[in-house]
Amino acid sequence: MTTLGEEIISRMTKFTEQLENGGRVEKTFASWEELAVAVNNWSMANFGSQSGLGLLMPLLGIVEEVGEYDEALTLEDKEDAIGDILIFALDYAKRAGMDLSDIPIWSDHISYCPNKWVSKLAHARLKRFQKIRGMENISAFRVKEKEAIAGLFGACEGLAHSLGSDGAFEIACKTFINVVAKRKWHTQPDKPITFESSCEDFKNVAAELNWGIS
């Protein structure tokens, strides 16, 4: 039986030649969950657990990119920021153990204010750490945390369609495949990553963490 991780690696590998020849991939994943697993695999391969701050780091990344979106002066820069917001959000979600299978590719809750949902996510995480405001209850916390992530996707959906025809999911796929997955910060920060080496890194990390990907 093929695992989700194996399916993702297989699907990504099919585009190796296209990418190495300078091609661009518009969409290669079927769901937020599939894309999130690939993003998290890449993140773990490049940054590991980040010394116990694994959830804080992508949350800070979301905050950074929301600021970059607000400062962006061109449509291209705004789309880049939306893509990066989503990549950090997906990494956060998987580091938090979230299952995104029930979140539709096209959000039913479109808005144009990512700041609202970033604030809600930070609130839930902070109060959980402090064990106050009801967030000491893990079930209540998980509900608020996932609501914030889903809301953030909806905000990015609205922002994406204000720029053009691509939705948030399409932008996230393009950002990951054409930009993020080519980076290999942990060993060669000055050289782009190849899909072959990326898949090997994913497999090695998966083996270390016993994810059942061979």
Summary of the structure (lengths in Angstrom):
residues: 214
radius of gyration: 16.8
end to end distance: 11.7
largest distance: 53.3
contacts: 667
relative contact order: 0.18
helix: 65%
strand: 1%
